Amino acid sequence: MSTPARLSLLDEFPLRYDALVRFLRHRTGNGEDAREIAHETWLRLAEQRPAAGAPAGAPVEDARAYLSTAAAHIGLDRQRRAQWLQSHTRDSAATGAAAGHAPDVADALMYRQALAAVEAALAALPGRTREAFVAHRVHGESQAAIAGRLGVSLNTIERDLGAASDRIETALRQWRGEPRPPAREGGRRRSLASLLAVGGLGVVGALGWRLWRDQALHWEGSYAAARGRSLTQPLPDGSGLILDAQSRIELAYDARRRSARLLEGAAFFAVQHDASRPFTVQAREVTVTVLGTRFGVEIEPGGSVLVQTESGLVRVSRGDTVLAGALGAGQGLRVAPDGTPRAVPGTAAPWRHGRLHFDAVPLAEATERLARYARLELATDARAAQLRISGTVEIAEAADWLQALPAVLPLRVVRDNGRVLLVARQAKNQ
């Protein structure tokens, strides 16, 4: 009697998934983290799968132990990244600790006087100069954007900002009792914040906080996940980001807002509540706004934007039109390229759990979505591309799903040099 062949790790994974999640939940104490680590473990295995025609890797003697060890190492890496970011954030906060200094009564009086001097200087500026200064130094608007909005040249805005800085510097020097220097040293202005130093302590009080807090607390980041790989990234405010394979995103934080722009693919957000700084996600023309919740956003292959909420509430809008004022747990909204919304309830970002859901989508869009994970190139011919497909695909079993398509759609699967082509079958009467 022959001994049955052992399965490869990738083949073993679906059989071991539930046990692996239980193991990881016991280690992390969090079911969501456990599923995310398990999915990342599968992606690592899929990335190591031999190319078509290459010899398969040797089976592992104890797949359960191997998968548990690999997943534990991935979880440890995630924990170390999170700890590093928290440490980095604390160090950054310590560097700028002066912004949180609480001045005593004498300091507070001096800062109120300084603030009054600056506000008087701003009030005396010409309207355009004052508007340009506030837009650039307080709201962080770029000089080019201000020039375009006000209909003047960039050089004009630069002169306006220089004139405003000169006027405020003069007011601060008068507040400190310092004479204005007869000429610039090296053509460089003295830092306005340095003019707020009291008693050599270098404490920036209410004035610096009020005028330059956006710049002091500004943070930007951009992330991308490669084909076949997801990315889990903790954010400086304690929120969390998971990027799906072949996805890109840009983020920007300041003292008043937290914003993200999804450029490609899909992302899941676990947002820390902060009533003073809403979190917004821009995906094409769609804007999602939250204070603190868990939700997914995806730019689908056909150009639609899908928003799904796991917990909490989100607001979905397109331009000035609110499409959903309070999208709650288990609810979703698909916004077509022309702006038409359609409710689509279901699990938020199911790709985190190794699944994709298709609801009567063109086959070309389904294969393009699946191609984010495949090592093989997936393509459809013109007629097959228009066929509609519905159902749930286990990403780990994508090859089996492709092979089974001819049983439900009039097409055939052609494999050629690492390429999978779905070709529509000719009708019998043609």
N, C-alpha and C positions, 0 to 999 in steps of 0.2 A: 504494500500500500504506500503510495507516494505521499510525501509531506506537502501540505498546501504552501504555496509561495507566500512569503510575508509581503505585506503591502508597504509601499513607500510612505514616507512621513506625510506627504501632501494628501495621499489617499486615506491615510489613517486619521487625518485631522478632523473631518466631519464626524467620525465615530467617537472621537475623544473630546469633542467641543464642550458638551455639557459638563463633563467631569473637570475639564480644564478651567472653565468659568467658576465652578464651585471652589476649586483650589485657589484661584486668584482672588475670589471674593473673601475667602478666609484670610488671605495674606494682607489684602488692602483694606478690608472692611467696607468696601464700596462696590456694589454690583455694577454700576456704570463704568467705573475704572476697570473692573475685571473684564468686561466685554470688550472695552477698547484695547486692552493689552492682548487679549486673545486674538482680536482681529489683526493687530499689528504683527503678532506671531505668525499668523497665516500669510500675511503679505511678505514677510521675510522668507518664508518657505517657498512661496510662489516665485519670488525673485531668483531663487537658487535652482528652480526647475531646469533641467537640461533642455536645450533647444531641440526642435523637431529633428529626429534622425540621430541625435546623439545618444549614447548609452545612458540608461537611467542610473541614478546613484544607488549605492548599495542600501538595502533595507536596514533599519536600525533594530537591534535586538529587542530593546524595551522602548517602544514608541511613547508610552505614557510617561516614563521617567524623563525621556529626552525632551518632550514637549513641555513638561512642567518646569524643567530646568531652564530651557530657552525662554519661556514666558517669564519666569522669575527674574532672569537677567534683564529682560526688556523693562519689566516693572521697576527694577532697581535703577536703570538708566533714567527712566522718566522721573523718579523721585529725586535723583541727583540733579537733574536739570532744573526741577522746580526749586530745590534748595539753593542752587547757584543763583537763580534769578531773584529769589527773595533776598539773598544776601547782597546781590548787586543793587537791588532797589533800596535796601536799608543804607548801604554805603552812599548811594546817590543822595538819599534824603539827608544823611548826616552832613554831607558836603554843603548842602543848601540849608542847613538848620537855622541859619540866621533868619530865614523867612518866617519861621514859626516862633521867633523870640517874642516874649511878652514884655514890652517896655514898662518901666515904672511910671509914676504920675508925671515926673518932670520930663521924661522922654516923650510921653504921650502928648504933653502940651507943646513941646518943640515940634513934633511931627505934624500936629494940627496946624501950627504956624507955617511949616514948610508946605503943607498941602494947600493952604490958603494962598501962599505966594505963587505956587505953580498954577493953581486954578485961575488966579488973576492974570498970570502971564498967558495962559491959553485963551482966556476970554478976550485978551487984547489983540490976538492974532487975526489976520484976515480970515474970512470964512473958509476959503478953500484950503489954506495952509493948516488951519486947525483941524478940518475934516481929514486931511491927508495924514496928519500926525497921529490922530486918535485911531484911524483905521489901521495904520501900519504898526504903531507901537503898542496899542492896547488890544486890538482885535486880530493882529497877526496877518492882515491882508498884504499881499505882495505889492511892491511898488508898481510893477507892470499892470496888475489888475486895477489898482487905484487910478493910474493914468488913463486906462481904457474907460473906466467908469465915469471919470470926470471930463474926458475928452481933451486931455492935454498930453504933452510929450513926457517921456520918462525923465528927461533932464529937468523939466519943470517940477515934477514931483520930488526929485532929488534936492533941488534948490529949496522947495517948500519945507522938506524935512530938516534940512540944514538950518534954515531960518528959525524953525520952531525950536530945534535943539539949542540954538544960540540964545533965543529969548528965555527958555527955561533955565539954561545954565546961568544966565545973568541974574535971574530971579533967585536961584539957589545961592549964588555967591553973595548976593545982597542979604539973604536970610542969614548966612554964616558970618557976615561982616567982612568978607574978603573983597579986595579990589579986583576989578576985572583986569586980567593981564593985557598989556598993550598989543601983543601979537601972539598968534598960536605957536606953540612949541612944536616944530616939525609938522605943522598943519593938522595936528590931531587934537580933537576935543578931549577934555577930561571926562571920564565916565560920570554920567549923571548920578548913578547909584553911589559913587564914591563921595559925591557932594552931600550925601545924606548921613555920612559917618558922624557919630556923636562921641566926643571924648576919646577918639582913637579906637573905639570898640568895633567899628565897621558894622554896626547893626543897621540893617535896612528895615525901616518901620512901615507904617501904614502907606506912605507915599509910594515907596518902591513896590510894595505888594499890589497896590491898586493900579499902578500904571504898567508894570512889567511882569505881573504874575503869569500871564499866558506864556511868555518866553521862558521864565524860570522853570515852569513845570512842563515844558514841551517835551514830548517823546514821540519818536516815529519808528516804525518797523515795517519790514516787508518780508513775507515768507512764501515759499513755494514748495510743493510736494511733487516728487518725481513720479513718473509713470510706475504704477505697481506699488507705490509706497504712500502711506498716510503720514501726517505730521501732527504731533500733539505739542502744543506750545502754551505754557503759562504766560499770562500777561501781567504788566506791572501793577495793575490795580487789584490783582487777585482773581481776575476773570480767567477763563480757560478757552482755548481755541483748538479745534481739531480740523485739519485740512484733509479733504479727500485726495486721493491720488490724482496727479496731474491738475492741480489747482494752484491759484496764485491770489494773494491778498496783500493789501497795504493798510496800515493802521496809523493813526495819529491821535495823541492825547494832548490836552492842555488843561488849564485850570477850569474851563467852562464846559468842555465837551470831550467825548470819546467817540471816535469815528473809525469806521472800517470801509474799505472799498474792495469788494470782491471782483477781481478782474477775470477770473476763469475758474470753472469747476464748482465745487461745493465746499461749504464750511459749516461747522456746528459751533455754537457759542454758549458758554455757561457764564453769564454776566453777573458780576457782583453788583448789588444794589447801591446806587449813589444818586439820591434825589437831586443833588446839585449839578450832576454831570450825566445827562442822558447818553446812552450808547446807541449810535446809529450805524446801520450797514447800508451801503449803496451798492446795488447790483443792477447794472444797466440803468434804466430810468426809474427803478423801484427803490424806495427808501423804507427801511424797517427801523422803528424807534422803540427802545425799551429802557427801563430803569434797572431791572434785575430779573433775569429769567433764563431759560434754556430753550434754544430754538435753532433751526437749521435754515440755511439759505443756499439755493443752488441755481446756477445759470445752466439751463438745460440745452442739449445740443441744438434744438430747434429755435433757440432764442428766447423761450419763455423763462420767467423767474419763478421759482417755487419757494414758498416760505411755509415752514411747518413748526408748530410750537409744541414743546414737550412739557413745559410747566410755566406758570406765570402768564402774562399777557404781552402782546406786541401790537404795535400800530403799523399798518402797511399803507403806504401812499405812493402815488405816481405824480410827480410834479406837485401841484397844489391840491390834487384830488385825493381825499382819504378813501382808500378802497376797503379797509377794515379797521375800525377804531379799536377793537379789543379782540384779537385773535387768541383764543385760549388753548389750554392743553388738549392735545389730540386733534386740533383743528389745523387746516392748511389752506393756502390760497395760491393758485397758479395764475400768474399774470402773463397773458400772451404778449407777443411783441407789439401788437396794436393797442395794448393797454386793457384788453378785456379780461376781467377777473373771473375765476371759477373756483368754487370751494372744492377742496380735495382732502378730506379727513384721512388721517392715518398716522403712522409712526414717524416722528421727525428724524430725518437723516438716517434711514435704515441701512445705508452703506456702512455705518459704524459697526453694525452687527453682521456684516458680510452678506447683505442682501440688497437687491435692487427690485423695485416694483415698477411694472410697466402697465399702463392703462390705455389700450388702443393707440399706441404711439407708432409712427412709421418705423419700419424695421431699420432703416438707415440711422435713425436717432438712437434706437436701442443698441445697435452694434457700436455706434460711436461712443455711447456711454460705457459700454462694457470694455471697450478698447483701452480705457484708462488703466486697467489691471492686466490686460493680456500681453504676453510676450510676443505673440504672433500678430501680424497685421490683419485687421478685420475690414472687409469691404463688401459692398453689395452692388449688383448691377442696377441699371436704371429702373427696371420693372420691379425687381425684388425690393428696392428701396422704399417703394410706396405701399408695400403690404403692411397691414397693421398687426401688432402683437400685444397681447395682454398676459399678465401673470407675474410670478415672483421668481427671480433667478438667484440661486445661491452662488455668490461670486467664486467660491472655491470649486464649484462644479460647472463652471462656465463652458468647459470643453464638452461635457455631456449635454448641456443645454443646446449648444450649437449643433451637435450631432443629431439631436432629436427634432430639430426644427422641421425637416421634411415631412414628419408625421402629422404636423398641424398646419403647415403652409405649403403652397405649391412651388417648392424650390428644391434645389439640390446644393450640397456643400462640396466645393471644390478646394482641395488643398494643393498648394504649389509653392515649393521653396520657401517655407516659413510663412506663407500667406494663405489666409482663409477667405475664399470668395463665395458669397451666397448668390446663386444664379436662379432666376425665376424659370420654372419649367414652361415649355410651350404648351398651349392648349391643344387637345387632341384633334380638333377640327381645323387646325392651322397647318 
